[in-house]
Amino acid sequence: MRQVVMHGPGDVRVENREDPRIVEPTDAVIRLSATCICGSDLWPYRGAEPVEDQVMGHEYVGVVEEVGPEVRTVRVGDFVVGSFWASDNTCELCRAGYQAYCVHRVLMGTLGTQSERARVPLADGTLVATPGMPDPDLIPSLLAASDVLGTGWFAAEAAEAGPGRTVAVVGDGAVGLLGVLAARQLGAERIIAVSRHADRQALAREFGATDIVTERGDDGVARVKELTGGLGAHSVIEAVGTQEAVMQAIRSTRPGGHVGFVGVSHDVAIPGDELFMAGVHLHGGPAPVRKYLPELVRLIWDRTIDPGKVFDLTLPLDEAAKGYQAMDQRTATKVLLTL
């Protein structure tokens, strides 16, 4: 099968690799209908994380081709969506809603889903079948549910977005934009999107943003406070993972407010004295996407939400390197790869 491999920073190739097979009795093998490139894939691409001959991809939708003898909840022929963490969905942490910390978890990125086929461990706890075969136009939105939609939703919940609350979103990538969508679905009264890019600002407004802030850092903090009577937002989503973004999120939050941080942190250090005096709640980390998948699939299937709009460039799998380049150069928000 064809699979994307990153041999080093900036070096992405599509190679012929061995087809996956059932290894554990709880595995499934799926034939992917679509996959995509994640913003987190850019960290190794840019050399910010070590990478050598690594299979790539952790977002996936497709059709089940084979199941292990202990798989009970999905069947051959099902169209399925899975989380970027494989989880048993039965351990104590999973039952508490933290499937990303499952005691048996497997990171799908270690197996690679930018490929024609993929092995999914712990299939019963990881995969959610759709009510039937989806219309082709629903596939991008179902693919978004595999990571960026579920991550944005977790960020909005961690930030306590809801009725009567003002939400600020730091980061205008796919996760930040879908954090806007999630905050609107959760009933937020006002949503401030932080973005410098006209196309992303337009999509943020389409997803429910009421205000746009173009400033970053301390200037961005000042602008959010200006829009909130000097107090700051009740809820702030941090969807970048840099020092500047994390501090902007904390400083944009009013005392007693909540920060939901889901940007993959790189070299972030929060000064203890400032955190002590901020009086804010912090919650986040890797999103337990599996917790949200049944509801997200329903919302997409019923056409209540259309998160697939975050994909603004579609390429065949063989042109994955062009997709990485486009996202690295910010000429694309998120790239969908067809198979």
HELIX and SHEET records of a PDB file:
HELIX    1   1 GLY A   39  ASP A   41  5                                   3    
HELIX    2   2 LEU A   42  TYR A   45  1                                   4    
HELIX    3   3 GLU A   92  ARG A   95  1                                   4    
HELIX    4   4 GLN A   99  TYR A  101  5                                   3    
HELIX    5   5 MET A  108  THR A  110  5                                   3    
HELIX    6   6 ALA A  123  THR A  126  1                                   4    
HELIX    7   7 PRO A  136  LEU A  138  5                                   3    
HELIX    8   8 ILE A  139  ALA A  145  1                                   7    
HELIX    9   9 VAL A  148  ALA A  158  1                                  11    
HELIX   10  10 ALA A  174  GLN A  185  1                                  12    
HELIX   11  11 ALA A  198  PHE A  207  1                                  10    
HELIX   12  12 GLY A  217  LEU A  227  1                                  11    
HELIX   13  13 GLN A  243  ARG A  251  1                                   9    
HELIX   14  14 GLY A  272  ALA A  278  1                                   7    
HELIX   15  15 VAL A  289  TRP A  301  1                                  13    
HELIX   16  16 PRO A  307  VAL A  310  5                                   4    
HELIX   17  17 LEU A  317  GLU A  319  5                                   3    
HELIX   18  18 ALA A  320  ASP A  328  1                                   9    
SHEET    1   A 3 ASP A  11  ASN A  16  0                                        
SHEET    2   A 3 ARG A   2  GLY A   8 -1                                        
SHEET    3   A 3 GLN A  54  VAL A  55 -1                                        
SHEET    1   B 5 ARG A 117  VAL A 120  0                                        
SHEET    2   B 5 ALA A  28  ILE A  37 -1                                        
SHEET    3   B 5 TYR A  60  VAL A  67 -1                                        
SHEET    4   B 5 PHE A  79  GLY A  82 -1                                        
SHEET    5   B 5 LEU A 127  ALA A 129 -1                                        
SHEET    1   C 4 ARG A 117  VAL A 120  0                                        
SHEET    2   C 4 ALA A  28  ILE A  37 -1                                        
SHEET    3   C 4 VAL A 335  THR A 338 -1                                        
SHEET    4   C 4 LEU A 313  PRO A 316  1                                        
SHEET    1   D 2 TRP A  85  ALA A  86  0                                        
SHEET    2   D 2 VAL A 106  LEU A 107 -1                                        
SHEET    1   E 6 ASP A 211  VAL A 213  0                                        
SHEET    2   E 6 ARG A 190  VAL A 194  1                                        
SHEET    3   E 6 THR A 166  VAL A 170  1                                        
SHEET    4   E 6 ALA A 233  GLU A 238  1                                        
SHEET    5   E 6 THR A 253  PHE A 261  1                                        
SHEET    6   E 6 HIS A 281  GLY A 284  1                                        
END                                                                             
